Amino acid sequence: MPAAVAGGLGRLPAPPGPFRAGFWRSPIRGPWLTSVFGLVLLVGIPVLFVTGALSYAAYNPDLGPLNDQTPDKGLLGFYLFDWPTRPYWLYRLTQGVHVTLGVVLVPVVLGKLWSVIPKLFEWPPVRSPAHALERLSLLMLVGGAVFEFVTGILNIQLYYVFPGSFYTLHFYGAWVFIAAFAVHVGLKFGRLVRALRSRPLWRELRTGVAGTKPEPPDADGLVATAPAAPTIARRGALALVGAGSLALLVVTAGQSIGGRLRRTALLAPHNRPPANGPNGFQVNKTAASVGVSPAMVGPDWRLELHGAGPVQVFTREQLLAMPQWPALLPIACVEGWSTEDQHWSGLRLADLAALAGVPDAADVLVDSVQPPGPYSSVVLRGNQVRDPLSLLALHVNGVDLALDHGYPARIIVPANPGVNNTKWVRRLTFRSR
């Protein structure tokens, strides 16, 4: 914005309400409280971003458009690599941390936004080109944070009201947000350090409402010019935010950790098994919800095996007559939930690759009987094919798979996102380099 325009705005009186400095009167607002919240986010946001990036990498998106629903990612996909299969609980850990931490940080984000809200109503809105850059980064930061947290929480609740693919929107939103976050940290880090040093944490934690005083006036205009009498101490504000985060941890983390804590995961759609029995563990999408009927996997179902030689076709009875191998693995999904470890048994993908004449398979294309759509087909890497725990599963917990769990055959691969453990498999195509 030209300096003349900015100067013209500066000569206009501030609009009434929040644009006037006297509107904001809380005596606990100031650089110190903002910096405490900022320090928590300075640690948490990078962990959130890295675990989110690992989630994207786990989908093996560079294997092709079947796995990757994000168009034209270009340079943003620079970090992709062969997602490992060990430890077998890797994706359960990284995605559980990503989702749980994202939920736990919500009160901290809200506390930080409350502490800096006067900055959002500065007048004039732009004073110089440098100030315009800072304001733009602030807009991207706040907008990006709200967008990422809202879309992430809606996805956890399986509430898909997005104007497009959650996968794509969340991916690009994350890059916009982290770019703004990096700029903001670069601009504010020195002030954060000085503010934290200005008053010891232990002293604030010992100061009650009666002893709460406003901070000295600051260059950022966070300290109220006409503060009201305190109704809460800074330690009270920190306790309120901390209690909110702790409560969200208790009602969320169990969906990833499992065990007895799963019963406390009240905000998680998969906090309890849907039924009892060997097939009574959680499922994201039922057969009916994706258009798979019992007739589609009835007596006429066959598995097609494609590779170096002629196509081979097997009935389920023929597959059951082959050597069966066990695997103790959970299902872990992008929404952060996971099952307990289940006892799977079936045919090793490595054995099927050898049977197809491609023992050194670089990848395998897995096709489901479900109608064409996202993830009705996926591609698994060669390292996933070769892992001895990677199975075309026919049984779980000693019984046939239920229809909702992928009968007559499904993929189960260690450390693999649940959506890539394709159910109702009808064709495997092993390919060499």
Stockholm file with secondary structure:
# STOCKHOLM 1.0

chainA/1-433         MPAAVAGGLGRLPAPPGPFRAGFWRSPIRGPWLTSVFGLVLLVGIPVLFVTGALSYAAYNPDLGPLNDQTPDKGLLGFYLFDWPTRPYWLYRLTQGVHVTLGVVLVPVVLGKLWSVIPKLFEWPPVRSPAHALERLSLLMLVGGAVFEFVTGILNIQLYYVFPGSFYTLHFYGAWVFIAAFAVHVGLKFGRLVRALRSRPLWRELRTGVAGTKPEPPDADGLVATAPAAPTIARRGALALVGAGSLALLVVTAGQSIGGRLRRTALLAPHNRPPANGPNGFQVNKTAASVGVSPAMVGPDWRLELHGAGPVQVFTREQLLAMPQWPALLPIACVEGWSTEDQHWSGLRLADLAALAGVPDAADVLVDSVQPPGPYSSVVLRGNQVRDPLSLLALHVNGVDLALDHGYPARIIVPANPGVNNTKWVRRLTFRSR
#=GR chainA/1-433 SS CCHHHHHHHHHSCCCSGGGSGGGCCCTTCSHHHHHHHHHHHHHHHHHHHHHHHHHHHHTCGGGCTTTCCCTTCGGGGTTCCCCCCCSTTHHHHHHHHHHHHHHHTHHHHHHHHHHHHHHHTCSSSCSSHHHHHHHHHHHHHHHHHHHHHHHHHHHHTTCCCCSSCHHHHHHHHHHHHHHHHHHHHHHHHHHHHHHHHHSCHHHHHTCCSTTCCCCCCCTTSCSCSSCCCCSSCHHHHHHHHHHHHHHHHHTTTHHHHCGGGGGGCTTCTTSSCSSSSTTCSCCSSCTGGGTCCGGGGSTTCCEEEESSSSCEEECHHHHHTSCCEEEEECCBCTTSCBCCCEEEEEEEHHHHHHHTTCTTCSEEEEEESSCSSTTSEEEEEHHHHHSTTCEEEEEETTEECCGGGTTTCEEECTTCBGGGSCSSEEEEEEECC
#=GC SS_cons         CCHHHHHHHHHSCCCSGGGSGGGCCCTTCSHHHHHHHHHHHHHHHHHHHHHHHHHHHHTCGGGCTTTCCCTTCGGGGTTCCCCCCCSTTHHHHHHHHHHHHHHHTHHHHHHHHHHHHHHHTCSSSCSSHHHHHHHHHHHHHHHHHHHHHHHHHHHHTTCCCCSSCHHHHHHHHHHHHHHHHHHHHHHHHHHHHHHHHHSCHHHHHTCCSTTCCCCCCCTTSCSCSSCCCCSSCHHHHHHHHHHHHHHHHHTTTHHHHCGGGGGGCTTCTTSSCSSSSTTCSCCSSCTGGGTCCGGGGSTTCCEEEESSSSCEEECHHHHHTSCCEEEEECCBCTTSCBCCCEEEEEEEHHHHHHHTTCTTCSEEEEEESSCSSTTSEEEEEHHHHHSTTCEEEEEETTEECCGGGTTTCEEECTTCBGGGSCSSEEEEEEECC
//
